[in-house]
């Protein structure tokens, strides 16, 4: 029996997989963002805060926080049938920064989450990605009760290059966090395209 075109099954699409880091200061919402968008149960490496860590863990502005990431968060989101993102949330505390180099290997780009109440806490992440030429987007996590500032005010405060996207977001919300990840991918691909473009003579 001959099979016509209509009986042929569509070949499954092999998706492109990209690695994205979610970075920022202590208590800024990295674990929350990964959990909000992940289509799988996110991997978390959180431990309870202890009295021993009180001298080095600045809880100003996040007094209710009881746990901290000690290695990484991991999640996955399918943006399109042919595009999957693997998300790696970095630890925010200084004593765990030695893990960043390992996590950054092979990353297409990064989200730097910021909290306007403690904007200085994201300086280290911005500096890290700038020094390593890893494309990144700054996402201001709009906490309840925190002052809201225009994107350009945040850009000036962080001394960012004009090409770096700055967005306002709610790390608890799927759509808001997904939009941030889309912005990171678009920014990284645009920068790669500019780098490949021939130089006019």
C-alpha positions, -999 to +999 in steps of 0.1 A: +000+000+000+014+034-010+015+062+015+007+097+003+023+129+017-006+133+041+004+102+060+039+111+066+047+122+101+064+154+107+100+149+118+106+161+154+125+194+157+159+192+174+159+223+195+189+246+200+199+247+236+214+278+252+228+285+286+218+316+305+230+328+339+208+345+364+231+366+387+229+394+411+233+402+448+222+383+479+184+381+482+176+398+449+153+371+435+175+348+415+160+316+429+125+330+425+130+339+388+144+305+379+114+288+397+089+311+381+098+302+346+111+266+348+090+240+331+108+213+352+110+211+389+140+235+395+171+222+412+179+243+443+210+242+465+197+263+494+207+261+530+193+279+560+210+310+572+227+305+605+240+327+633+276+319+621+269+336+588+252+367+604+285+388+604+289+383+566+253+381+554+238+416+550+201+411+555+193+449+552+162+451+530+156+413+531+152+407+568+127+379+562+151+358+541+159+325+558+178+305+532+206+312+507+219+295+475+252+278+481+260+264+447+234+271+420+198+270+409+189+252+377+158+253+355+147+249+319+123+269+297+112+262+261+109+296+244+100+280+210+097+245+196+133+249+184+148+269+213+154+258+249+171+278+276+190+262+305+190+286+334+218+286+360+212+309+390+245+319+406+250+322+444+248+358+455+271+359+485+308+368+482+321+336+498+305+316+470+317+337+440+345+311+432+317+291+416+309+318+390+337+309+366+325+273+365+289+283+359+298+309+333+315+285+309+296+282+277+270+308+287+253+328+258+244+356+282+232+366+316+205+383+336+218+407+363+189+411+388+189+444+407+171+457+437+168+495+438+170+494+476+205+478+474+216+487+439+253+485+449+248+447+454+247+441+417+279+460+409+300+429+412+279+410+387+279+438+362+317+441+365+321+403+362+302+401+328+317+433+314+353+420+321+345+387+304+326+402+275+295+381+283+263+399+271+239+407+299+206+424+306+199+442+338+165+434+352+152+455+381+131+433+403+103+456+415+099+446+452+068+458+470+076+490+488+108+497+468+111+530+450+105+528+412+130+545+389+131+549+352+153+525+333+176+553+323+181+564+359+192+528+367+215+527+337+232+559+348+236+547+384+252+515+372+273+533+345+261+508+318+270+510+281+241+523+260+236+489+243+229+470+276+191+465+280+176+476+313+141+463+321+117+464+350+103+430+361+086+409+387+107+378+393+077+360+407+058+363+374+062+339+346+055+363+317+077+391+332+106+368+338+103+352+304+104+386+287+137+393+305+151+360+292+140+368+257+157+402+260+189+385+270+189+361+240+181+389+216+208+411+230+234+383+228+225+374+193+225+410+181+260+415+196+273+384+180+259+395+147+276+429+150+309+411+158+307+390+127+297+420+104+325+430+080+343+462+089+337+490+063+369+502+047 
